[in-house]
Amino acid sequence: MTLWRWSSSGSSFSLEGDLFESGGWTMSRVGDRVAAGDVDGDGRDDVVATYQESDGSFSFRVWKGGVSHDRWYSSGPFNLDLVGGRLVVGDWNGDGKAEPALMRDDGDGTMTIWRWLSSGSSFERASDYESGGWTMSRVGDRVAAGDVNGDGKDDIVATYQESDGSFSYRVWKGGLSHERWYSSGPFNLDPVGGRLVVGDWNGDGKAEPALMRDDG
């Protein structure tokens, strides 16, 4: 695979010349689990992906600045099919280094948010969030991260299709503390697919969600 990168002039993007080109690589072992954040705290964002290894474990792969590749974590047995595309990266503890989290369907009507913290050169397991009743198909891949309350720590945001045809925004502060932040009127999330993003749209220091929806 090739990791293509562009740089910004402030008004346009230009293709970078120093692209990352892999050796042996099976993209189906990654799926859609790719995200970005400054994992080593050097002020430059990095690319993070999960890779399902042939022995049933998985690894977190990191490309510093989108170029220099290294392995930052190796798991025990872990099936990434249960995660789908639900990888997010954010600074969960406010130390200036971003870390990954995975939202995994536990297969029994519950889910777990698995979290890691960054040492600056590797990822180390942190405490997890374990839900009560949860239907992952009501979320799909609509999971993103950003600092929604402006406290300097990133949070996880997901949409949840409620049984009455409305949807809610669910927020996990720091990836742990769960709250409902919004309830809609009738709204079908199927036309949204996985197109949820979170960003600070008005520059007030608090991140907010947006959905790109097919109007049919």
C-alpha positions, 0 to 999 in steps of 0.5 A: 500500500501507499500512504499518500499525503498532501501539504496545505498552503493555506488556500490549496493542497499540494501532493507531497513527494515523500510518500510512504510505500509499504512492503508486504501489506494486506489492506483487508487486515486494516479495513477502515480503521485509520485515524490521525493525532499527535501521538508523540507530542511533538506538535505534528500529527501522525497516522494510526491504524490497526492491523489484524495479525495472522496469529489472531492478535492485532497491532497498532501501526503508527506513521510519524508525520504520515511517513516513518512507520513503526509498531506501537502495540501488540495485543493478545488474541483480539478479533477486529471484525467486532470493531468494524471501522470504530477506531478513534484517536484523541488525547484522553488525559490532556497530556498533549499526546493522542491515543487510540480507542476502539468501540467493540461489539461484545456480541452479547448486547453490550459493548466495550470502549477499549482505550490506550494511553501514549508513552510517547513511543508506544501505546499502553492499555488504560481503563475501559468503558463497559456498557449496559444494554447496547445494539451496535447496529444502531451506531454503525461506524458513526464514532468520532473524537474531539474535545466537546466540553473544552476541558483540554481532554478529548471525548468520544462521540457517537450517534445512536438510532433510537427505537422510536425513529429518533437518534441521540448523540452519546458522549464519553468524556475522556472516553469513559464517562457516558452522557446523552448530549442530544435527542432528535426528532424523527431522523433515519441515520441509514442515509448518513452511513459512517459520515460523522465528523467532529470539529470546532466549527466556530473556534470557541474551543469546543468541538461539535458534530456534523453529519453528511446525509444523502437526501435521496 
